[in-house]
Amino acid sequence: MADLRFIEATADPTLIPGVYNTCDQWCNYCPVTSRCLAFRCIPASGELRDMYETLAEAMEASMKYLKECYDAEGLKPPEELLRLLADDPRRHAAFEPLNDPLERMGKHYAVLANAYLASVEEIPAAFPKRPGGPTPFEVFLYYHVRIAGKIARAIMSLSEAARTGRPWARWDADASAKVALVSIDRSDQALQVITLDDPDPRIEHMRRHLRRLGREVEARFPAARTLVRPGLDDSGAGDGRCVRA
């Protein structure tokens, strides 16, 4: 059954195309959820899953519904629609494992963060929306593995751009690197506040690693820092995240 919200959303002229590809997916603090296709496809139950999986399911159901409409009227569906429906992503070759020093640096930060978190007595299971913005610990916890994921995506997209020359791959590389840089900045700021109450020397070690990681990401993706993400960086929009003590 087609997801009517998906069909209605795709016809909305205020939608920001692909904005979900350039954000950190922290929807609670995003100012453009009303213009985001992925957010609108969140199940009615409110169940939060991987946004790309949810979006893919809504898109497939809607394409099947469109084909049924063509069939009911005795019309031949467009070849592109048939091709998309027949395209099984499991047939595609998976990405080769990365062997990149920048990717390893990102993973190492996640390891350092996990080691610190292992000594924390209480870790929240969910992130409630706070009027004043997330706490420093919530910021640190939210981004500690996402940084590595965004760096890996940036590296893979950069490789795709070099291999195929496709402009969208180059854009995705810089956009992913931009999200990684913003996440690094926020994590460093959050850790700086955390040190006011926790003198654990591992925090300063994580901050040094983050700053070096940020420099390396900027060196690999020099256009990322100044990249303007539609809806998030333009018109003074920002992306709604703040850290409160």
C-alpha positions, 0 to 999 in steps of 0.5 A, a space after each residue: 500500500 502506498 504511503 500517501 504522506 510520501 506522495 503528498 510530500 513529493 508534490 510539495 514545492 517547499 520541500 528541500 531536495 535531499 536535505 536529509 543527506 546533508 544533516 546529522 539526523 538529530 530531528 528533534 533540533 532541526 528547523 527544517 523537518 517540515 521541508 524534509 521528505 525523510 522526516 515526513 516518511 517517519 511511520 505514523 506510529 512514531 517509530 524511529 528507524 534508519 531514515 534511509 530505510 524508511 524512505 526507501 520503503 515509502 518510495 518502493 510502495 509508492 512506485 508499486 502503487 503508481 504501476 498499479 494505477 497504470 495497469 488498472 487503466 490499461 496503460 503501459 508504465 514508463 520504462 524508467 518506473 519498471 527499471 526502478 522496480 526491477 532494480 534489486 539493491 542486493 545485486 549491487 557490489 558492496 563497497 570495498 572495505 576502506 583502508 584509509 588513515 582518515 577513516 581510521 582516525 575517525 574510528 579511533 575517536 569512537 574507541 576513545 569515546 566508548 572507553 570513557 563512556 564505559 566508566 559513566 554510571 548512567 547513560 540515557 537510553 533516549 534523547 528527549 527534546 529540551 527547549 534549551 537544546 541538548 546537554 553537553 553530555 547528550 551532544 558528546 554521546 550523540 555524535 561520538 560514533 556518527 563522526 566516523 560514519 560521516 567521514 567514511 561516507 565522505 571518503 567513499 563519495 570522494 572515491 566515487 567522484 574520482 572514479 566516475 566524475 559525477 558531480 553529485 558524488 563530489 557534492 556528497 563527499 563535501 556535504 558529508 565532510 561538512 557534517 563531520 566537521 560540524 559534529 567535531 566542533 560541537 563535540 569539542 565544545 561539549 567536552 570543554 563544558 564537561 571538563 568543568 565537572 569532570 577532571 578525567 584526563 581522557 577528556 582532554 585527550 579526546 579533545 586533542 584527537 578531535 582537533 587533529 581529526 578536524 584539521 585532517 578532514 579539512 585538508 582532505 576536503 578543503 571545500 567542506 567547511 564553507 559549503 552551504 547546505 540548502 536549508 541548513 546553512 543559508 539565510 542564517 538558518 543554522 541547523 538548530 543545534 546548541 549546547 547548554 551547560 
